[in-house]
Amino acid sequence: MRFIHAADIHLDSPLRGLGSYEDMPVETLRGATRAAFTRLVDEALALDVDFMVIAGDLYDGDWPDHNTGLYFARQMGRLRAADIPVYLLHGNHDAESVMTRSLELPDNVHVFSAKAPSTFLLERHKVALHGRSFPQAAVTENIALEYPSPRPGYFNIGVLHTALEGNARHANYAPCTLEQLHASGYQYWALGHVHEFRVFPGPVPVVFPGNLQGRHIREQGEKGAVLVSCVDQHVESIERLEADVLRWHEARLDISAHESRAEILAATGRALEDILRHQAGDKPCVLRMVLEGESPLYGELQAQRTQLRTDIVARIASLSDGRMWLEKLRLDIRPPARAADASLADDLAALLAETAHDPAFQQAFLNSLQGLRDKASFELAQEPVFKAIREGSVDEILQDAAAALLDRLSKEA
């Protein structure tokens, strides 16, 4: 018996801020969650698995229209034609109270109730699947305590959307302990909610497959689902299935030893070539480049951040053959240590950086630009800076302004 365990698919998850960069592949990114799920269904059909489990957050939230649901129904129809049942649990993003629209799904899709834990039996393989969907987004009680006892003579699978002892990077929903899951008497726990792949050691496999497709820079590396193979009602193997169609990557480059802008760009080019050499096949990559270290070019680089980003984008275009895009250029650099006035300059730099990232200040800044934005001509309104203002993305505008001020002050000192 073999089955696929997936979670956190977040179909049609919206882009956040990426559309403000003209070089970003917006349509590729927007369609990535669907493309990854289609790949997963392709794998299920090619492997001829016996069933599929989806452990929460199939959807990213309520649908603006029925297109997301129609897409999912079509994919389920493909599995139905191959006699592959699907067992679906809803998590915090697609909880019962969150979703206002719905569609009737093919009869091979079995949805766990949100009222209480329910059990589905797959008699041909003697499998019992136990789970409970989220009735609302914030389920903070330990719902695993309510799960039924294992069904004798069956391979028991617990399906649960949980932070598992409060994983620090994820909201503490449906918290429970690893010891509790190990003591349940089940043969496998199919978890969701945590977006990193992890198999916990112990007598019973407790598995987070991770999310199916990275959607932003905090979700780096390989993404997908797991293929679970069982023999005589015991788990024989757990294999990762890659499903993602693009990867996110952060590259850090220390520029302390470089004394000119040309040297920095040359070092950046070498770093990009190295990343492309190690890139998985032809899988596209969205890159965040971080320049760090102490540099005498501190003021110049900060003041010319936009041009520097454009130069790196051009270098990427010449090297990557459309397989890489720059998500953001970040400058984690500092000026060389100086005499007594250095601490004052550093304090000013820190204050400006903190202010530029302060949400309240950003909102006040946007409000102050309302009149200017409304009076801009059509041609002027198409400029990137106005586009960023319309989308509420003012991080780089404020950072550039802070950098220009620091550069001017350093030259006048």
JORAKA-V214440 format. One record per residue. N is the residue number from 1. OMEGA is omega in radians with two decimals (* if undefined). Layout:
n->{N	N}
omega->{OMEGA	OMEGA}
//
This chain:
n->{1	2	3	4	5	6	7	8	9	10	11	12	13	14	15	16	17	18	19	20	21	22	23	24	25	26	27	28	29	30	31	32	33	34	35	36	37	38	39	40	41	42	43	44	45	46	47	48	49	50	51	52	53	54	55	56	57	58	59	60	61	62	63	64	65	66	67	68	69	70	71	72	73	74	75	76	77	78	79	80	81	82	83	84	85	86	87	88	89	90	91	92	93	94	95	96	97	98	99	100	101	102	103	104	105	106	107	108	109	110	111	112	113	114	115	116	117	118	119	120	121	122	123	124	125	126	127	128	129	130	131	132	133	134	135	136	137	138	139	140	141	142	143	144	145	146	147	148	149	150	151	152	153	154	155	156	157	158	159	160	161	162	163	164	165	166	167	168	169	170	171	172	173	174	175	176	177	178	179	180	181	182	183	184	185	186	187	188	189	190	191	192	193	194	195	196	197	198	199	200	201	202	203	204	205	206	207	208	209	210	211	212	213	214	215	216	217	218	219	220	221	222	223	224	225	226	227	228	229	230	231	232	233	234	235	236	237	238	239	240	241	242	243	244	245	246	247	248	249	250	251	252	253	254	255	256	257	258	259	260	261	262	263	264	265	266	267	268	269	270	271	272	273	274	275	276	277	278	279	280	281	282	283	284	285	286	287	288	289	290	291	292	293	294	295	296	297	298	299	300	301	302	303	304	305	306	307	308	309	310	311	312	313	314	315	316	317	318	319	320	321	322	323	324	325	326	327	328	329	330	331	332	333	334	335	336	337	338	339	340	341	342	343	344	345	346	347	348	349	350	351	352	353	354	355	356	357	358	359	360	361	362	363	364	365	366	367	368	369	370	371	372	373	374	375	376	377	378	379	380	381	382	383	384	385	386	387	388	389	390	391	392	393	394	395	396	397	398	399	400	401	402	403	404	405	406	407	408	409	410	411	412	413}
omega->{3.10	3.08	3.09	3.06	3.12	3.11	2.99	-3.12	3.05	-3.12	3.09	3.06	-3.07	3.03	3.13	3.03	-3.05	-3.11	-3.12	3.11	-3.04	-3.07	-3.09	3.13	-2.97	-3.10	3.09	3.14	-3.12	-3.11	-3.01	-3.11	3.08	-3.12	3.12	-3.14	3.06	3.08	3.14	3.10	3.06	3.13	-3.13	3.14	-3.13	-3.12	-3.11	-3.13	-3.09	3.06	3.11	3.07	3.05	-2.96	2.98	3.13	2.95	3.13	3.14	-3.12	-3.13	-3.12	2.98	3.06	-3.05	-3.05	3.14	3.12	3.12	3.10	-3.12	3.13	3.11	3.13	3.10	3.07	3.08	3.12	3.12	-3.14	3.12	3.12	3.10	3.10	-3.13	3.13	-2.91	3.08	3.13	-3.11	-3.06	-3.12	-3.13	3.12	-3.09	-3.10	-3.10	-3.01	3.11	3.11	3.10	3.07	3.03	-3.09	3.09	-3.02	3.04	-3.13	-3.11	-3.04	3.11	-3.13	3.05	-3.09	-3.12	3.09	3.12	-3.09	3.02	3.13	3.03	-2.94	-3.05	3.09	-3.13	3.12	3.03	-3.14	-3.09	3.13	3.06	3.06	3.11	3.04	3.06	-3.01	-3.07	3.03	-3.02	3.10	-3.13	-3.08	3.12	3.11	-3.11	-3.06	-3.07	3.06	3.14	3.12	-3.11	3.11	-3.13	2.96	-3.01	3.12	3.01	3.13	-2.97	3.03	-2.94	3.01	3.12	3.11	3.02	3.07	-2.93	-3.04	-3.07	-3.13	-3.00	-3.13	3.11	-3.07	3.08	-3.12	3.08	3.13	3.11	-3.13	3.12	-3.08	-3.02	-3.05	3.08	3.13	-3.13	3.03	3.11	-3.05	3.01	3.07	3.10	-2.97	3.08	3.09	3.09	3.01	-3.10	3.11	3.12	-3.07	-3.12	3.09	3.05	-2.86	2.84	3.09	-3.02	3.12	-2.98	-3.08	3.04	-3.06	3.13	-2.96	3.12	3.14	-3.05	3.01	-3.08	3.11	3.14	-3.09	3.07	3.04	-3.09	3.11	-3.07	3.07	3.11	3.07	3.01	3.12	3.13	-3.13	3.06	-3.08	3.07	3.04	3.06	3.08	-3.06	-3.11	2.99	-3.09	3.04	-3.07	3.03	3.11	3.13	-3.10	3.09	-3.07	-3.06	-3.05	-3.06	-3.02	3.12	3.11	3.13	3.11	3.14	3.14	3.10	3.11	3.08	3.11	3.12	3.12	3.13	3.12	3.13	3.11	-3.12	3.10	-3.08	-3.13	-3.09	3.10	3.11	-3.09	-3.13	-3.10	3.00	-2.91	2.88	3.13	3.14	3.03	-3.06	3.11	-3.14	-3.05	3.03	3.13	-3.04	-3.09	-3.13	-3.12	3.12	-3.11	-3.09	-3.11	-3.10	3.13	3.12	3.09	3.13	3.12	3.13	3.07	3.11	3.12	3.10	-3.13	-3.11	-3.07	-2.86	-3.11	3.09	-3.12	-3.10	3.06	3.14	3.09	-3.11	2.95	3.12	-3.13	3.05	-3.05	3.13	3.12	3.09	3.10	-3.11	-3.08	-2.96	-3.10	-3.11	-3.09	3.11	3.12	3.13	3.12	3.13	3.11	-3.14	3.14	3.13	3.13	-3.14	3.14	-3.11	-3.11	-3.10	-3.08	-3.13	3.12	3.13	-3.13	3.10	3.11	3.10	-3.14	-3.11	-3.12	-3.07	-3.12	3.13	-3.13	-3.10	-3.08	-3.08	3.07	-3.13	-3.12	-3.14	-3.11	3.13	3.14	-3.09	-3.10	3.11	3.08	3.11	3.13	3.13	-3.10	3.12	-3.11	-3.03	-3.14	-3.04	3.11	-3.12	3.12	3.11	3.13	3.11	-3.13	3.13	3.11	3.12	3.14	-3.13	3.13	-3.13	-3.13	-3.13	-3.07	*}
//
